[in-house]
Amino acid sequence: MCPQDFGHVEGTHELIRAVRSPAKINLWLEVLRKRADRYHDLSTLMLPIAVYDEIEMELRPGGGIHLICDDPQLPADKENLAWKAADRFFEEVRSTNSAWIQLRKRIPVAAGLGGGSGDAALVLRVLNEMHGEPLTRKRLHELATGLGADVPFFLQQRPALATGIGEVLQPVLGVPDYPIVLITPPLKISTVWVYQSLTLTRGSSSINLKDFLDQPWQLAQVMQNDLEQVTLQKYPVLVEIKDWLLAQGARGALMSGSGPTMFGIFCEEEQAARVGENAADRWGSCWVKVSRTLGRGVPYEASPEGWKMQGGA
């Protein structure tokens, strides 16, 4: 069992920071081509949503990385992406401090919602602030890209059109706060397997961002995910969930990332809430969550006034 907290070291100063890391959905995901480096070029609109992991970080003298997590599925060592992010940061700035990270998982693991990537991004960002921001935004972005293609998106935590392998980000304004219902069945899907099994047909993007922003509720033309051709064929329950969301009145339904989370967008919060209640009954073995997209991004207090000091001189 994970301890509830680390306790405090007497006689030392400790900077403590508590933050929330949001999940994301892909409103569309086009896989354009395979690259020489074995990655794929994408065009995807990524939206943060109001579902959060909770992270508390303490900076202490002495060196080392210490991580605890309340989800037994996740390692609490160098195999954890949040641990890797702290290690990359300390290596970059040659810090002799230690990071104590407490991670409370509220986002399902390996669900296509970017939980691990978001945790890693917040660890990078907060450690940089705690050290007086020695790294530029550009360098933080580079470190984030080295951790994973989704990680740079979570440094900004706002809607963005992601291209390249996902690391080239164009901020997007004017996206509504869509009410959504998320349904995640208990499936383990390998992202590597999905991409390896994909038959590429696009070559170029067919979704126009400006046209979408002119009519952001005309969702049928833009809610496309090329990865569905692989994942839904192998896991028919995902087709059932998607069809069920549409039958409940969703304006559109789609798989997020490589799955297995399916989400439906609804016109009104009350409608989404009713569908969420029905989903909990209909899909009892699944994780079900009623939420919303965050069209203006995630409020984030970066000022040192938001930190707490513990301990004495």
C-alpha positions as CSV (number, residue, x, y, z in Angstrom):
1,M,0.0,0.0,0.0
2,C,1.2,3.5,-0.7
3,P,1.6,5.9,2.2
4,Q,-0.7,8.9,2.3
5,D,2.1,11.4,2.5
6,F,5.9,11.7,2.8
7,G,6.0,13.6,6.1
8,H,8.4,16.5,6.4
9,V,12.1,16.8,7.1
10,E,12.8,18.8,10.2
11,G,15.2,21.7,10.0
12,T,15.0,22.2,6.2
13,H,13.1,24.4,3.8
14,E,10.7,22.6,1.5
15,L,8.9,24.0,-1.5
16,I,5.6,22.3,-1.9
17,R,3.3,22.6,-5.0
18,A,0.0,21.0,-5.6
19,V,-1.3,20.9,-9.2
20,R,-3.9,19.1,-11.3
21,S,-3.1,17.5,-14.6
22,P,-6.0,17.3,-17.1
23,A,-6.9,14.5,-19.5
24,K,-7.4,15.2,-23.2
25,I,-9.5,13.9,-26.1
26,N,-8.8,14.0,-29.8
27,L,-11.7,15.7,-31.6
28,W,-10.1,14.4,-34.8
29,L,-7.0,12.3,-35.5
30,E,-5.7,12.0,-39.0
31,V,-2.6,9.7,-39.6
32,L,-1.0,11.2,-42.7
33,R,2.1,9.2,-43.5
34,K,4.8,7.0,-42.0
35,R,8.2,8.7,-41.5
36,A,11.7,7.4,-42.0
37,D,12.2,7.4,-38.2
38,R,9.2,4.9,-37.9
39,Y,6.9,7.6,-36.3
40,H,3.9,8.9,-38.1
41,D,2.9,12.4,-39.2
42,L,-0.4,13.4,-37.7
43,S,-3.0,16.1,-37.7
44,T,-5.1,16.1,-34.6
45,L,-7.1,18.6,-32.6
46,M,-6.4,18.0,-28.9
47,L,-8.7,19.3,-26.3
48,P,-8.1,19.3,-22.5
49,I,-11.0,18.1,-20.5
50,A,-12.1,18.6,-16.9
51,V,-10.9,15.2,-15.6
52,Y,-7.7,15.5,-13.6
53,D,-4.9,13.6,-11.9
54,E,-3.7,15.3,-8.8
55,I,0.0,15.8,-8.2
56,E,1.8,17.1,-5.0
57,M,5.5,17.9,-5.3
58,E,8.1,18.7,-2.7
59,L,11.5,20.0,-3.4
60,R,14.1,19.1,-0.8
61,P,17.9,19.1,-0.6
62,G,19.8,15.9,-1.0
63,G,19.3,14.5,-4.5
64,G,17.1,11.7,-5.7
65,I,13.6,11.1,-7.0
66,H,10.9,9.6,-4.7
67,L,7.5,8.7,-6.2
68,I,4.3,7.3,-4.6
69,C,1.1,6.5,-6.5
70,D,-2.3,5.4,-5.4
71,D,-2.8,3.2,-8.5
72,P,-1.2,-0.2,-8.1
73,Q,-1.2,-0.7,-11.9
74,L,1.6,1.9,-12.2
75,P,5.3,1.5,-11.3
76,A,6.7,4.0,-8.8
77,D,10.2,3.9,-10.2
78,K,12.1,4.8,-13.4
79,E,9.5,3.1,-15.5
80,N,6.9,5.8,-14.6
81,L,6.8,8.7,-17.0
82,A,6.5,11.2,-14.2
83,W,9.7,9.8,-12.6
84,K,11.4,10.0,-16.0
85,A,10.4,13.6,-16.4
86,A,12.0,14.5,-13.0
87,D,15.1,12.6,-13.9
88,R,15.4,14.4,-17.3
89,F,15.0,17.8,-15.6
90,F,17.6,17.1,-12.9
91,E,20.1,15.9,-15.5
92,E,19.5,19.0,-17.6
93,V,20.0,21.6,-14.9
94,R,22.4,19.5,-12.8
95,S,20.3,20.0,-9.7
96,T,21.4,18.5,-6.4
97,N,17.8,18.8,-5.0
98,S,15.4,15.8,-4.6
99,A,11.9,15.6,-5.9
100,W,9.2,14.0,-3.8
101,I,6.2,13.3,-6.0
102,Q,2.8,12.1,-4.8
103,L,0.5,11.1,-7.7
104,R,-3.2,10.5,-7.2
105,K,-4.6,8.9,-10.4
106,R,-8.1,9.9,-11.5
107,I,-7.5,9.4,-15.2
108,P,-7.7,5.8,-16.4
109,V,-4.4,4.3,-17.3
110,A,-3.6,3.5,-21.0
111,A,-7.0,4.8,-22.0
112,G,-6.2,7.2,-24.9
113,L,-6.7,10.2,-22.6
114,G,-3.1,11.2,-22.1
115,G,-2.9,10.8,-18.3
116,G,0.7,9.7,-18.1
117,S,1.8,12.4,-20.6
118,G,0.1,15.0,-18.6
119,D,1.7,14.0,-15.4
120,A,5.1,14.1,-17.0
121,A,4.5,17.6,-18.4
122,L,3.4,19.0,-15.1
123,V,6.4,17.5,-13.3
124,L,8.7,19.3,-15.8
125,R,6.8,22.5,-15.6
126,V,6.6,22.6,-11.8
127,L,10.3,21.6,-11.2
128,N,11.3,24.4,-13.6
129,E,9.3,26.9,-11.6
130,M,10.6,25.6,-8.3
131,H,14.2,26.1,-9.5
132,G,13.6,29.7,-10.7
133,E,12.8,28.8,-14.4
134,P,16.3,28.0,-15.6
135,L,14.9,26.3,-18.8
136,T,13.3,28.3,-21.6
137,R,9.9,27.3,-23.0
138,K,11.7,26.0,-26.0
139,R,14.0,23.7,-24.0
140,L,11.1,22.5,-21.9
141,H,9.3,21.6,-25.1
142,E,12.3,19.7,-26.3
143,L,12.6,17.7,-23.1
144,A,8.8,17.0,-23.2
145,T,9.1,15.8,-26.8
146,G,11.8,13.4,-25.8
147,L,9.5,11.9,-23.2
148,G,6.6,11.3,-25.6
149,A,4.7,12.8,-28.5
150,D,1.7,13.9,-26.4
151,V,3.8,15.5,-23.6
152,P,4.4,18.9,-25.2
153,F,0.6,19.5,-25.5
154,F,0.2,19.2,-21.7
155,L,2.8,21.9,-21.0
156,Q,0.3,24.4,-22.3
157,Q,-3.0,22.7,-21.3
158,R,-5.1,24.4,-23.9
159,P,-6.7,23.4,-27.2
160,A,-4.2,22.9,-30.0
161,L,-3.8,21.5,-33.5
162,A,-1.0,19.1,-33.2
163,T,1.0,18.1,-36.3
164,G,4.4,16.4,-36.9
165,I,4.4,13.4,-34.5
166,G,2.2,15.6,-32.2
167,E,4.9,18.0,-31.0
168,V,4.2,20.9,-33.4
169,L,1.4,22.8,-31.7
170,Q,-0.8,25.6,-33.0
171,P,-3.0,27.1,-30.2
172,V,-6.7,27.1,-31.2
173,L,-9.2,29.7,-29.9
174,G,-12.9,29.5,-30.2
175,V,-13.6,25.8,-29.3
176,P,-16.8,25.5,-27.2
177,D,-16.9,23.8,-23.8
178,Y,-18.6,20.7,-25.1
179,P,-20.4,18.5,-22.6
180,I,-19.1,15.0,-23.0
181,V,-19.6,11.5,-21.7
182,L,-16.5,9.2,-21.5
183,I,-16.8,5.4,-21.5
184,T,-13.6,3.3,-21.0
185,P,-14.0,-0.4,-21.2
186,P,-11.4,-2.6,-19.3
187,L,-9.3,-3.3,-22.4
188,K,-5.5,-3.2,-22.7
189,I,-4.6,-1.8,-26.2
190,S,-1.0,-1.4,-27.4
191,T,-0.5,1.9,-29.2
192,V,2.5,0.4,-31.0
193,W,0.3,-2.4,-32.2
194,V,-2.4,0.0,-33.5
195,Y,0.0,2.0,-35.5
196,Q,1.8,-1.1,-36.9
197,S,-1.5,-2.5,-38.0
198,L,-2.8,0.7,-39.7
199,T,-3.3,0.9,-43.4
200,L,-2.4,4.4,-44.5
201,T,-4.7,6.0,-47.1
202,R,-4.6,9.8,-46.5
203,G,-1.3,11.4,-47.3
204,S,-2.7,14.8,-46.5
205,S,-5.2,16.3,-44.1
206,S,-8.8,16.6,-45.2
207,I,-10.1,18.6,-42.2
208,N,-9.9,22.4,-42.4
209,L,-9.5,24.1,-39.0
210,K,-11.0,27.4,-40.1
211,D,-14.2,25.6,-41.5
212,F,-14.5,23.8,-38.2
213,L,-14.1,27.0,-36.1
214,D,-16.8,28.7,-38.3
215,Q,-19.3,26.0,-37.3
216,P,-17.9,24.2,-34.3
217,W,-21.2,22.3,-33.6
218,Q,-21.1,20.7,-37.1
219,L,-19.2,17.7,-35.8
220,A,-20.1,14.9,-38.2
221,Q,-17.5,16.1,-40.7
222,V,-14.6,16.5,-38.3
223,M,-15.0,13.7,-35.7
224,Q,-12.8,11.2,-37.4
225,N,-10.0,9.0,-36.0
226,D,-8.0,6.9,-38.5
227,L,-6.9,4.6,-35.7
228,E,-10.5,3.3,-35.3
229,Q,-10.1,1.2,-38.4
230,V,-7.7,-1.0,-36.4
231,T,-9.1,-0.9,-32.9
232,L,-12.8,-1.1,-33.5
233,Q,-12.3,-4.1,-35.8
234,K,-10.5,-6.1,-33.1
235,Y,-12.8,-4.9,-30.3
236,P,-16.4,-4.9,-31.3
237,V,-17.5,-3.6,-27.9
238,L,-16.1,-0.3,-28.9
239,V,-18.5,-0.2,-31.9
240,E,-21.3,-1.0,-29.6
241,I,-20.4,1.8,-27.2
242,K,-20.0,4.3,-30.1
243,D,-23.4,3.3,-31.6
244,W,-25.0,3.5,-28.1
245,L,-23.7,7.1,-27.6
246,L,-25.1,8.2,-30.9
247,A,-28.4,6.5,-30.1
248,Q,-28.5,8.5,-26.9
249,G,-28.4,11.7,-28.9
250,A,-24.7,12.5,-29.1
251,R,-23.8,15.0,-31.8
252,G,-20.8,12.9,-32.5
253,A,-19.0,9.9,-30.9
254,L,-15.3,8.9,-31.4
255,M,-12.5,7.0,-29.9
256,S,-9.8,9.1,-28.2
257,G,-6.2,8.4,-29.3
258,S,-5.6,4.7,-29.8
259,G,-8.4,3.9,-27.3
260,P,-10.1,2.3,-25.7
261,T,-12.0,5.3,-24.4
262,M,-15.0,6.3,-26.4
263,F,-16.6,9.7,-25.9
264,G,-19.8,11.4,-27.0
265,I,-20.4,15.1,-27.4
266,F,-23.8,16.5,-26.3
267,C,-25.6,19.8,-26.7
268,E,-26.5,20.4,-23.0
269,E,-24.9,19.4,-19.7
270,E,-28.2,18.1,-18.4
271,Q,-28.4,15.7,-21.4
272,A,-24.8,14.5,-20.9
273,A,-25.6,13.9,-17.2
274,R,-28.6,11.8,-18.0
275,V,-26.7,9.8,-20.5
276,G,-23.9,9.3,-18.0
277,E,-26.3,7.8,-15.5
278,N,-27.7,5.5,-18.2
279,A,-24.1,4.6,-19.2
280,A,-23.2,3.5,-15.7
281,D,-26.1,1.1,-15.8
282,R,-25.6,-0.1,-19.4
283,W,-21.9,-0.4,-19.3
284,G,-21.3,-1.6,-15.7
285,S,-17.8,-2.9,-16.2
286,C,-16.6,0.3,-17.8
287,W,-15.3,3.5,-16.3
288,V,-17.9,6.2,-17.0
289,K,-17.4,9.9,-16.5
290,V,-19.5,13.0,-17.4
291,S,-17.2,16.0,-18.1
292,R,-16.6,18.9,-20.5
293,T,-13.9,20.1,-22.8
294,L,-12.0,23.2,-21.7
295,G,-12.1,25.6,-24.6
296,R,-10.0,28.3,-22.9
297,G,-7.6,25.9,-21.4
298,V,-6.8,25.0,-17.8
299,P,-6.4,27.8,-15.2
300,Y,-2.9,27.5,-13.8
301,E,-1.3,29.6,-11.0
302,A,2.4,29.7,-11.8
303,S,3.3,32.5,-9.3
304,P,5.6,31.6,-6.3
305,E,2.9,33.1,-4.1
306,G,1.0,30.0,-4.8
307,W,3.6,27.8,-3.1
308,K,3.9,26.9,0.6
309,M,7.0,26.8,2.6
310,Q,7.5,24.1,5.2
311,G,10.1,23.7,7.9
312,G,12.6,26.1,9.6
313,A,16.1,27.4,9.0
